Amino acid sequence: MASTYATRTVGTATNNNKFTISVWSKRSKLTGDYQGILTSRGSGWNAGIGLYWGNDESVWYNFSTSSTALATVSTTAKYRDVNGWYHIVIAGDTTQSGTNKLKIWVNGEQQTSFTNDDRSSFVGLSNDLGHTGYPMQLGRKYDGSYYYDGSMSHLHFIDGTAYDASAFGSTDSTTGEWKINTSPSVTYGTNGFFILKDGNSVTDQSGNSNNFTVGGGTLTKTEDNPSNVFATMNPNNTTSNVTLTNGNTSVSLNGTYTTYGTIQVTKGKFYWEQKINGSSLFASVADGNAGSMKTVGLLNENYAWAYRSDGNKQTGGTATSWGNSFTTNDIISTALDMDNGKIYWAKNGVWQESGNPATGANPAFTGLNTSSYAPDGLTPCVGQYSGDQNTSFNFGNGYFGTTAVASAGTNASGNGIFEYDVPNGFTALSTKGLNL
């Protein structure tokens, strides 16, 4: 979201004593500051309620009933994963005693350790969420600060009932994974709503018609969801000279630096696309654990294989004349076959040097799956060899930055949306793709 938010003005609460918030959140950045998920201002100048990612990467919840009575609750646990989804549930019930008045779950696990713990001070929602005339804010704090940076899915607000996390998810008996319940059986109450159910819609799916309105920025649909996590570039495996935006799919490179993807693979066949905005870029894969490449680039690395914008291919410091050059607005497709240790690249849908990923013919490089070269597996990576450059990836979400693909190609795997046809036998680099 970054600078995007939505609002809704609410009416009289069904029951000021009880509420539930349930939301799935995928973080894009660890900013060292608060990020508002769902907030609202109350009647006092500093009165309000809010669910945030804390400035220390905790789940942080604050509530106040006047300009002087401010209370906070923050988990001791820190949540720094920018690849997976977190499920947060917070339930308030003033009819309970002490700390049972507020309960917090993350991925189905009730939190019992808190850095700040004023749960026993919770006195209801009369001046907070559900307060007449003060709009709820989705994606930022109620005063217009602390924007959220990431994706959200299946956001429920329950007015008048305190539900446990088990109403919205369950543990898979085979994998132990906490899984989403896409259609929970809950009672929403007067101000309750269910938004972001399928994509970027802020239209209420609860039956209450408590719709939100986008107040700024653009909500972009993503195929990435709690049941299928797609690769992005990794802000935890880069340098300050690299800027990531649009859910960590757009990259701005300042100088000869490199950034890596969030999913690293040792087997399987995967496809992704990269739209170019520059003239000195690499489309490449690398061992993401070869940390020196973050600062020295890809020019001399044995653990990286690249297609350069001048048409050369390169690995281990050696560039070889190979395919067509590419530049701004060209789309480079990568087909990585880790089962056979091969890699292919296409420019605007044409596989270079008569490559054919589906048959295994004429790869750009071979031997990528040998333990002597890539013992940790390979991940997408991007760098440049001259000047400041920009590029955007489509790992299957169907967008380059905020621009949707012009016309989606065929994809037999059914996993992801791409500009060009996905070669038979290949799929998106996602958790579902890893299991195909």
ZALOLUM-156367 format. One record per residue (C-alpha): residue number from 0; residue in three letters; x negated, y, z negated. Coordinates in nm, 4 decimals, padded with zeros to 6 digits, always signed. Each point is the difference from the previous one (the first is absolute). Layout:
! residues N
   num   residu         px         py         pz
   NUM      ALA          X          Y          Z
...
! end
This chain:
! residues 436
   num   residu         px         py         pz
     0      MET   +00.0000   +00.0000   +00.0000
     1      ALA   -00.2763   +00.2491   -00.1005
     2      SER   +00.2013   +00.3232   +00.0526
     3      THR   +00.3368   -00.1622   +00.0650
     4      TYR   +00.2867   -00.0004   -00.2465
     5      ALA   +00.3775   -00.0469   -00.0173
     6      THR   +00.2610   +00.1346   -00.2396
     7      ARG   +00.3522   -00.0585   -00.1260
     8      THR   +00.2088   +00.2092   -00.2391
     9      VAL   +00.1837   -00.2169   -00.2521
    10      GLY   +00.3199   +00.0219   -00.1996
    11      THR   +00.1064   -00.1112   -00.3475
    12      ALA   -00.1632   -00.3204   -00.1153
    13      THR   +00.1997   -00.3178   -00.0555
    14      ASN   -00.1825   -00.0698   -00.3247
    15      ASN   -00.2754   +00.2288   -00.1295
    16      ASN   -00.1330   -00.2755   -00.2248
    17      LYS   -00.1031   -00.2542   +00.2644
    18      PHE   -00.1798   +00.0005   +00.3340
    19      THR   -00.2318   -00.2106   +00.2196
    20      ILE   -00.2486   +00.0889   +00.2729
    21      SER   -00.1373   -00.2751   +00.2247
    22      VAL   -00.2420   +00.0785   +00.2847
    23      TRP   -00.2655   -00.1711   +00.2106
    24      SER   -00.3023   +00.2235   +00.0541
    25      LYS   -00.3076   -00.0358   +00.2197
    26      ARG   -00.2648   +00.2573   -00.0820
    27      SER   -00.2078   +00.1703   +00.2697
    28      LYS   -00.2377   +00.2007   -00.2146
    29      LEU   -00.1312   +00.0114   -00.3540
    30      THR   -00.0058   +00.3784   -00.0312
    31      GLY   -00.0929   +00.0398   -00.3659
    32      ASP   +00.3242   +00.1953   -00.0435
    33      TYR   +00.3647   -00.0798   -00.0650
    34      GLN   +00.2205   -00.1197   +00.2866
    35      GLY   +00.3746   +00.0424   -00.0425
    36      ILE   +00.2197   -00.2946   +00.0971
    37      LEU   +00.3452   +00.1063   -00.1293
    38      THR   +00.0425   +00.3098   -00.2151
    39      SER   +00.2558   +00.2585   -00.1056
    40      ARG   +00.0072   +00.3200   -00.2016
    41      GLY   +00.2261   +00.0439   -00.3015
    42      SER   +00.1558   +00.3135   -00.1482
    43      GLY   -00.3114   +00.1286   -00.1790
    44      TRP   -00.2954   +00.1534   +00.1855
    45      ASN   -00.2160   -00.3005   -00.0802
    46      ALA   +00.2797   -00.2516   -00.0434
    47      GLY   +00.0133   -00.2891   +00.2396
    48      ILE   -00.0636   -00.3598   +00.0740
    49      GLY   -00.2340   -00.1668   +00.2411
    50      LEU   -00.1584   -00.3247   +00.1137
    51      TYR   -00.3536   +00.0576   +00.1279
    52      TRP   -00.3267   -00.1604   +00.0806
    53      GLY   -00.2152   +00.1521   -00.2727
    54      ASN   -00.3213   +00.1937   +00.0482
    55      ASP   -00.1810   -00.2980   -00.1558
    56      GLU   +00.1710   -00.2506   +00.2416
    57      SER   +00.2509   -00.1103   -00.2640
    58      VAL   +00.3766   -00.0198   +00.0311
    59      TRP   +00.0958   +00.3287   -00.1642
    60      TYR   +00.3487   +00.0976   -00.1117
    61      ASN   +00.0988   +00.3247   -00.1678
    62      PHE   +00.3243   +00.1290   -00.1423
    63      SER   +00.1048   +00.3049   -00.1989
    64      THR   +00.3263   +00.1349   -00.1317
    65      SER   -00.0939   +00.3648   -00.0434
    66      SER   -00.2842   +00.2409   +00.0675
    67      THR   -00.1784   -00.1185   -00.3125
    68      ALA   +00.0700   -00.3754   -00.0267
    69      LEU   -00.2297   -00.1664   +00.2528
    70      ALA   -00.0836   -00.3694   -00.0250
    71      THR   -00.2095   -00.2260   +00.2208
    72      VAL   -00.0566   -00.3695   +00.0513
    73      SER   -00.2968   -00.1328   +00.2002
    74      THR   -00.1218   -00.3552   +00.0426
    75      THR   -00.3447   -00.1049   -00.1109
    76      ALA   -00.0213   -00.2097   +00.3160
    77      LYS   -00.1351   +00.1796   +00.3086
    78      TYR   +00.1255   -00.0660   +00.3513
    79      ARG   -00.2646   +00.0714   +00.2639
    80      ASP   +00.0936   -00.2366   +00.2828
    81      VAL   +00.0651   +00.1930   +00.3245
    82      ASN   +00.0773   -00.3111   +00.2034
    83      GLY   +00.2811   -00.1726   -00.1913
    84      TRP   +00.3430   +00.1060   -00.1225
    85      TYR   +00.0884   +00.0601   -00.3645
    86      HIS   +00.3493   -00.0544   -00.1363
    87      ILE   +00.0814   +00.2426   -00.2816
    88      VAL   +00.3115   -00.0249   -00.2143
    89      ILE   +00.0772   +00.2348   -00.2891
    90      ALA   +00.3156   -00.0393   -00.2079
    91      GLY   +00.1313   +00.2334   -00.2690
    92      ASP   +00.2578   -00.0857   -00.2647
    93      THR   +00.0444   +00.2246   -00.3051
    94      THR   +00.2214   -00.2599   -00.1699
    95      GLN   -00.3173   -00.2017   -00.0609
    96      SER   -00.2407   +00.0791   -00.2824
    97      GLY   -00.3544   +00.1336   +00.0025
    98      THR   -00.2151   -00.0809   +00.3007
    99      ASN   +00.2713   -00.2221   +00.1469
   100      LYS   +00.1725   +00.3197   +00.1128
   101      LEU   -00.2272   +00.0039   +00.3045
   102      LYS   -00.1430   -00.3047   +00.1763
   103      ILE   -00.2421   -00.0103   +00.2933
   104      TRP   -00.0816   -00.2927   +00.2311
   105      VAL   -00.2639   -00.0160   +00.2741
   106      ASN   +00.0246   -00.2944   +00.2411
   107      GLY   +00.2373   -00.1740   -00.2380
   108      GLU   -00.2272   +00.0286   -00.3033
   109      GLN   +00.1315   +00.2065   -00.2894
   110      GLN   -00.2590   +00.2519   -00.1149
   111      THR   -00.0770   -00.0026   -00.3717
   112      SER   -00.3207   +00.2043   -00.0178
   113      PHE   +00.0193   +00.3788   +00.0415
   114      THR   -00.2454   +00.2892   -00.0160
   115      ASN   +00.2880   +00.2339   -00.0853
   116      ASP   +00.3047   -00.1550   -00.1587
   117      ASP   +00.2949   +00.2227   -00.0916
   118      ARG   +00.2658   -00.2508   +00.1034
   119      SER   +00.1776   +00.0234   -00.3326
   120      SER   +00.0622   +00.3723   +00.0701
   121      PHE   +00.2234   -00.0692   +00.2981
   122      VAL   +00.3401   +00.1578   -00.0659
   123      GLY   +00.1817   -00.0437   +00.3306
   124      LEU   +00.0417   +00.1728   +00.3335
   125      SER   +00.2298   +00.2910   -00.0858
   126      ASN   -00.2572   +00.2571   +00.1095
   127      ASP   -00.1943   -00.2094   +00.2468
   128      LEU   +00.0785   -00.2340   +00.2888
   129      GLY   +00.3713   +00.0402   +00.0497
   130      HIS   +00.0062   +00.3606   -00.1243
   131      THR   +00.2425   +00.2104   +00.2018
   132      GLY   -00.1580   +00.2587   +00.2300
   133      TYR   -00.3590   -00.1226   -00.0121
   134      PRO   -00.0945   -00.2124   +00.3013
   135      MET   -00.1868   -00.3251   -00.0182
   136      GLN   -00.3329   +00.0118   +00.1818
   137      LEU   -00.1300   -00.3010   +00.1908
   138      GLY   -00.3740   +00.0105   +00.0654
   139      ARG   -00.1035   +00.2953   -00.2142
   140      LYS   +00.0449   +00.1681   -00.3388
   141      TYR   +00.3135   +00.2080   -00.0475
   142      ASP   -00.1986   +00.3282   +00.0106
   143      GLY   -00.1445   -00.0747   +00.3458
   144      SER   -00.3375   -00.1354   -00.1119
   145      TYR   -00.1582   -00.3463   -00.0371
   146      TYR   +00.0952   -00.1472   +00.3378
   147      TYR   +00.0067   -00.3748   +00.0449
   148      ASP   -00.2452   -00.1519   +00.2505
   149      GLY   +00.1001   -00.3418   +00.1257
   150      SER   +00.3044   -00.2055   +00.0945
   151      MET   +00.3150   -00.0892   -00.1921
   152      SER   +00.2593   -00.2695   +00.0525
   153      HIS   +00.3279   -00.1107   -00.1616
   154      LEU   +00.0486   +00.2844   -00.2463
   155      HIS   +00.2911   -00.0562   -00.2390
   156      PHE   +00.1301   +00.2459   -00.2575
   157      ILE   +00.2557   -00.1464   -00.2415
   158      ASP   +00.2217   +00.2448   -00.1905
   159      GLY   +00.1455   -00.1565   -00.3147
   160      THR   -00.1702   -00.3415   -00.0269
   161      ALA   -00.3458   -00.1115   -00.1124
   162      TYR   -00.1138   -00.2978   +00.2092
   163      ASP   -00.3077   -00.2182   -00.0410
   164      ALA   -00.2472   -00.0464   +00.2870
   165      SER   +00.1527   -00.3437   +00.0655
   166      ALA   +00.3007   +00.1729   +00.1576
   167      PHE   -00.2224   +00.1260   +00.2832
   168      GLY   -00.2626   -00.2717   +00.0456
   169      SER   -00.1102   -00.3504   -00.0918
   170      THR   -00.3132   -00.2134   -00.0237
   171      ASP   -00.0624   -00.2427   +00.2853
   172      SER   -00.0180   -00.3463   -00.1544
   173      THR   -00.2705   -00.1133   +00.2433
   174      THR   -00.2307   +00.3004   +00.0341
   175      GLY   +00.0697   +00.1860   -00.3238
   176      GLU   +00.0527   +00.3163   +00.2048
   177      TRP   +00.2510   +00.2597   -00.1173
   178      LYS   +00.2520   +00.0239   +00.2844
   179      ILE   +00.2629   +00.2582   +00.0865
   180      ASN   +00.3741   -00.0550   -00.0383
   181      THR   +00.1268   +00.1974   +00.2989
   182      SER   +00.3663   -00.0013   -00.1081
   183      PRO   +00.0238   +00.0070   -00.3795
   184      SER   +00.3373   -00.0375   -00.1695
   185      VAL   +00.0134   +00.3206   -00.2044
   186      THR   +00.2501   +00.2703   -00.0910
   187      TYR   -00.1280   +00.3414   +00.1098
   188      GLY   +00.2278   +00.2394   -00.1900
   189      THR   +00.1055   +00.3487   +00.1130
   190      ASN   -00.3443   +00.1368   +00.0860
   191      GLY   -00.1610   -00.3310   +00.0944
   192      PHE   -00.1476   -00.0616   +00.3450
   193      PHE   -00.2038   -00.2417   +00.2098
   194      ILE   -00.2239   +00.1557   +00.2668
   195      LEU   -00.3002   -00.0992   +00.2141
   196      LYS   +00.1509   -00.3449   +00.0425
   197      ASP   -00.0931   -00.0611   +00.3623
   198      GLY   -00.2519   +00.2526   +00.1221
   199      ASN   +00.0011   +00.3720   -00.0667
   200      SER   +00.3732   +00.0562   -00.0503
   201      VAL   +00.1012   +00.2172   -00.2969
   202      THR   +00.3649   -00.0920   +00.0565
   203      ASP   +00.1399   -00.1622   -00.3135
   204      GLN   +00.0646   -00.3742   +00.0405
   205      SER   +00.1744   -00.0420   -00.3364
   206      GLY   +00.3434   +00.0977   +00.1286
   207      ASN   -00.0021   +00.3280   -00.1960
   208      SER   -00.1045   +00.2204   +00.2958
   209      ASN   -00.2567   +00.1678   -00.2264
   210      ASN   -00.2235   +00.0837   +00.2953
   211      PHE   -00.3262   +00.1909   -00.0207
   212      THR   -00.1131   +00.2754   +00.2370
   213      VAL   -00.3569   +00.0337   +00.1231
   214      GLY   -00.1146   +00.3394   -00.1259
   215      GLY   -00.3452   +00.0133   +00.1582
   216      GLY   -00.2351   -00.2055   +00.2123
   217      THR   +00.0999   -00.3134   +00.1902
   218      LEU   +00.0923   -00.3432   -00.1303
   219      THR   -00.1688   -00.2493   +00.2320
   220      LYS   +00.1293   -00.3549   +00.0335
   221      THR   -00.2485   -00.2773   -00.0684
   222      GLU   +00.0103   -00.3734   +00.0578
   223      ASP   -00.2143   -00.0314   -00.3131
   224      ASN   +00.2205   -00.1244   -00.2815
   225      PRO   -00.0177   -00.1974   -00.3267
   226      SER   +00.0393   -00.3278   +00.1917
   227      ASN   -00.2590   +00.0722   +00.2722
   228      VAL   -00.2972   +00.2266   -00.0718
   229      PHE   -00.1815   +00.1342   +00.3074
   230      ALA   -00.3649   +00.0985   +00.0133
   231      THR   -00.1003   +00.3649   -00.0268
   232      MET   -00.3356   +00.1700   -00.0314
   233      ASN   -00.1312   -00.0152   -00.3553
   234      PRO   -00.0570   +00.3241   -00.1975
   235      ASN   -00.1868   -00.2054   -00.2610
   236      ASN   -00.2578   -00.1102   +00.2594
   237      THR   -00.1054   +00.3259   +00.1604
   238      THR   -00.1762   +00.3313   -00.0791
   239      SER   +00.1103   +00.3567   -00.0633
   240      ASN   -00.0896   +00.0828   +00.3627
   241      VAL   +00.2923   -00.2139   +00.1199
   242      THR   +00.3581   +00.1264   -00.0339
   243      LEU   +00.2895   -00.2452   +00.0171
   244      THR   +00.3608   +00.1098   +00.0572
   245      ASN   +00.3351   -00.1417   +00.1148
   246      GLY   -00.0060   -00.2903   -00.2400
   247      ASN   -00.3735   -00.0522   +00.0622
   248      THR   +00.0514   -00.0743   +00.3701
   249      SER   -00.1426   +00.3294   +00.1346
   250      VAL   -00.3733   +00.0645   -00.0378
   251      SER   -00.2024   +00.3207   +00.0204
   252      LEU   -00.3765   -00.0564   +00.0062
   253      ASN   -00.2368   +00.2820   -00.0911
   254      GLY   -00.3476   -00.1151   +00.0986
   255      THR   -00.1372   -00.3505   +00.0524
   256      TYR   +00.2073   -00.1880   -00.2546
   257      THR   +00.2170   -00.3091   +00.0023
   258      THR   +00.3208   -00.1203   -00.1599
   259      TYR   +00.1443   -00.3507   -00.0285
   260      GLY   +00.3322   -00.1807   -00.0060
   261      THR   +00.1766   -00.1433   -00.3024
   262      ILE   +00.0328   -00.3589   +00.1278
   263      GLN   -00.3103   -00.2078   +00.0673
   264      VAL   +00.0375   -00.3336   +00.1827
   265      THR   -00.2051   -00.3163   +00.0495
   266      LYS   +00.2495   -00.1859   +00.2209
   267      GLY   +00.3009   +00.0680   +00.2200
   268      LYS   +00.0686   +00.2106   +00.3106
   269      PHE   +00.0963   +00.3659   -00.0438
   270      TYR   +00.0898   +00.2993   +00.2154
   271      TRP   +00.0118   +00.3759   -00.0661
   272      GLU   -00.0155   +00.3297   +00.1894
   273      GLN   -00.1892   +00.3265   -00.0385
   274      LYS   +00.0862   +00.3339   +00.1648
   275      ILE   -00.3047   +00.2127   +00.0740
   276      ASN   -00.0412   +00.3722   -00.0666
   277      GLY   -00.3630   +00.0618   +00.0822
   278      SER   -00.2843   -00.0980   +00.2294
   279      SER   -00.2575   -00.1757   -00.2192
   280      LEU   +00.1896   -00.2679   -00.1886
   281      PHE   -00.0353   -00.3713   -00.0674
   282      ALA   +00.2783   -00.2579   -00.0032
   283      SER   -00.1519   -00.2700   -00.2158
   284      VAL   +00.0097   -00.2733   -00.2613
   285      ALA   -00.2466   -00.0482   -00.2826
   286      ASP   -00.0754   -00.1720   -00.3271
   287      GLY   +00.1597   +00.2479   -00.2387
   288      ASN   -00.2333   -00.1034   -00.2806
   289      ALA   -00.3097   +00.1221   +00.1883
   290      GLY   +00.0245   +00.3267   -00.1913
   291      SER   -00.2910   +00.1846   +00.1638
   292      MET   +00.2085   +00.0492   +00.3132
   293      LYS   +00.2237   +00.2505   -00.1786
   294      THR   -00.2793   +00.2554   +00.0140
   295      VAL   -00.2261   -00.1057   +00.2882
   296      GLY   +00.2707   -00.0991   +00.2452
   297      LEU   +00.0036   -00.2969   +00.2341
   298      LEU   -00.2998   +00.0754   +00.2169
   299      ASN   -00.2432   -00.2513   -00.1491
   300      GLU   +00.2161   -00.2541   -00.1774
   301      ASN   -00.0082   -00.3741   +00.0623
   302      TYR   +00.3360   -00.0352   -00.1726
   303      ALA   +00.1984   +00.2185   +00.2425
   304      TRP   +00.1201   -00.0432   +00.3587
   305      ALA   +00.1193   +00.3067   +00.1892
   306      TYR   +00.1441   +00.1317   +00.3271
   307      ARG   -00.1309   +00.3530   +00.0517
   308      SER   +00.1803   +00.2851   +00.1734
   309      ASP   -00.2836   +00.0192   +00.2563
   310      GLY   +00.0961   -00.3527   +00.1148
   311      ASN   -00.2869   -00.1810   -00.1693
   312      LYS   +00.0404   -00.2842   -00.2461
   313      GLN   -00.2321   -00.0086   -00.2980
   314      THR   -00.1185   -00.2119   -00.2909
   315      GLY   -00.3193   -00.0079   -00.2057
   316      GLY   -00.1198   +00.3328   +00.1396
   317      THR   +00.0133   -00.1208   +00.3603
   318      ALA   +00.2405   +00.1620   +00.2479
   319      THR   +00.0783   -00.1808   +00.3253
   320      SER   +00.1784   +00.1303   +00.3071
   321      TRP   +00.3390   -00.1649   +00.0007
   322      GLY   +00.3476   +00.1471   +00.0603
   323      ASN   +00.1710   +00.3258   +00.0940
   324      SER   -00.0533   +00.3160   -00.2025
   325      PHE   +00.2901   +00.1373   -00.2030
   326      THR   +00.0971   +00.3384   -00.1404
   327      THR   +00.2833   +00.2011   -00.1566
   328      ASN   +00.3490   -00.1544   +00.0339
   329      ASP   -00.1334   -00.3378   +00.1126
   330      ILE   +00.1213   -00.2991   -00.2010
   331      ILE   -00.2506   -00.2726   -00.0833
   332      SER   +00.1344   -00.3447   -00.0878
   333      THR   -00.2026   -00.2445   -00.2071
   334      ALA   +00.0552   -00.3763   +00.0054
   335      LEU   -00.2040   -00.1724   -00.2708
   336      ASP   -00.0166   -00.3799   +00.0219
   337      MET   -00.1667   -00.1163   -00.3202
   338      ASP   +00.0845   -00.3645   +00.0683
   339      ASN   -00.2394   +00.0034   +00.2944
   340      GLY   -00.2201   +00.2948   -00.1002
   341      LYS   +00.0951   +00.2198   +00.2978
   342      ILE   +00.1105   +00.3611   +00.0463
   343      TYR   +00.1654   +00.1797   +00.2923
   344      TRP   +00.0863   +00.3612   +00.0733
   345      ALA   +00.2505   +00.1557   +00.2391
   346      LYS   +00.0296   +00.3571   +00.1226
   347      ASN   +00.3604   +00.1112   +00.0549
   348      GLY   +00.1173   -00.3591   +00.0244
   349      VAL   -00.2766   -00.1283   +00.2314
   350      TRP   -00.2379   -00.2521   -00.1578
   351      GLN   -00.3533   +00.1045   +00.0824
   352      GLU   -00.2388   -00.2057   +00.2137
   353      SER   +00.2744   -00.2501   +00.0892
   354      GLY   +00.0441   -00.1045   -00.3614
   355      ASN   +00.2954   -00.2236   -00.0817
   356      PRO   +00.0611   -00.0500   -00.3733
   357      ALA   +00.2829   -00.2490   +00.0614
   358      THR   -00.2279   -00.2414   +00.1912
   359      GLY   -00.3251   +00.0880   -00.1752
   360      ALA   -00.1695   +00.1192   +00.3211
   361      ASN   -00.2649   +00.2726   +00.0255
   362      PRO   -00.0149   +00.1406   -00.3542
   363      ALA   -00.2053   +00.3099   -00.0761
   364      PHE   -00.1882   -00.1863   -00.2745
   365      THR   -00.0176   -00.3555   -00.1340
   366      GLY   -00.1275   -00.1490   -00.3254
   367      LEU   +00.1880   +00.2393   -00.2291
   368      ASN   +00.1093   -00.2840   -00.2282
   369      THR   -00.3471   -00.1365   -00.0793
   370      SER   -00.0879   +00.0204   -00.3677
   371      SER   -00.3390   +00.1564   +00.0749
   372      TYR   +00.1714   +00.3061   +00.1481
   373      ALA   +00.3242   +00.0509   -00.1871
   374      PRO   +00.0135   -00.2123   -00.3158
   375      ASP   +00.2685   +00.2222   -00.1550
   376      GLY   +00.2278   +00.0183   +00.3029
   377      LEU   +00.0675   +00.2975   +00.2260
   378      THR   +00.2252   +00.3045   -00.0200
   379      PRO   +00.0891   +00.2846   +00.2385
   380      CYS   -00.2366   +00.2905   -00.0167
   381      VAL   -00.0600   +00.3294   +00.1769
   382      GLY   -00.2956   +00.2344   +00.0314
   383      GLN   -00.1508   +00.2500   +00.2409
   384      TYR   -00.3397   +00.0783   +00.1415
   385      SER   +00.0323   +00.3738   +00.0685
   386      GLY   +00.1960   +00.2904   -00.1480
   387      ASP   +00.3302   +00.0002   -00.1882
   388      GLN   +00.2579   -00.2459   +00.1303
   389      ASN   +00.3587   -00.1062   -00.0690
   390      THR   +00.1988   -00.3137   +00.0691
   391      SER   +00.3258   -00.1701   -00.1047
   392      PHE   +00.0669   -00.3712   -00.0457
   393      ASN   +00.3135   -00.2017   +00.0650
   394      PHE   -00.0276   -00.3211   -00.2005
   395      GLY   +00.3589   -00.0910   +00.0844
   396      ASN   +00.2068   +00.2823   -00.1455
   397      GLY   +00.0820   +00.1281   +00.3476
   398      TYR   -00.1558   +00.3441   -00.0525
   399      PHE   -00.3213   +00.1835   +00.0754
   400      GLY   +00.0000   +00.2525   -00.2831
   401      THR   +00.3590   +00.1270   +00.0042
   402      THR   +00.0601   -00.0710   +00.3705
   403      ALA   +00.1865   -00.3171   +00.0896
   404      VAL   -00.1293   -00.2264   +00.2770
   405      ALA   +00.1381   +00.0990   +00.3399
   406      SER   +00.1455   -00.3422   +00.0835
   407      ALA   -00.0745   -00.3070   -00.2059
   408      GLY   -00.1707   -00.2908   +00.1755
   409      THR   +00.0826   -00.3663   -00.0455
   410      ASN   -00.1079   -00.1781   -00.3168
   411      ALA   +00.0714   -00.3703   -00.0215
   412      SER   -00.0934   -00.0106   -00.3686
   413      GLY   +00.2813   +00.2438   -00.0830
   414      ASN   -00.2333   +00.1679   -00.2465
   415      GLY   -00.0553   +00.3713   +00.0597
   416      ILE   +00.0810   +00.2541   +00.2712
   417      PHE   -00.2729   +00.0927   +00.2503
   418      GLU   -00.0398   +00.2152   +00.3105
   419      TYR   -00.1314   -00.2853   +00.2149
   420      ASP   +00.0664   -00.3729   +00.0275
   421      VAL   -00.1538   -00.2076   -00.2771
   422      PRO   -00.1998   -00.2927   +00.1452
   423      ASN   +00.1603   -00.3395   -00.0569
   424      GLY   -00.1273   -00.1572   -00.3191
   425      PHE   -00.0838   +00.3337   -00.1635
   426      THR   +00.1936   +00.1926   -00.2645
   427      ALA   -00.0162   +00.3131   -00.2124
   428      LEU   -00.2582   +00.0336   -00.2747
   429      SER   +00.2418   -00.0314   -00.2904
   430      THR   +00.0771   -00.2345   -00.2864
   431      LYS   +00.2627   -00.1714   +00.2140
   432      GLY   -00.2580   -00.0276   +00.2796
   433      LEU   -00.2467   -00.1622   -00.2367
   434      ASN   +00.2523   -00.2749   -00.0722
   435      LEU   +00.1117   -00.0732   +00.3569
! end
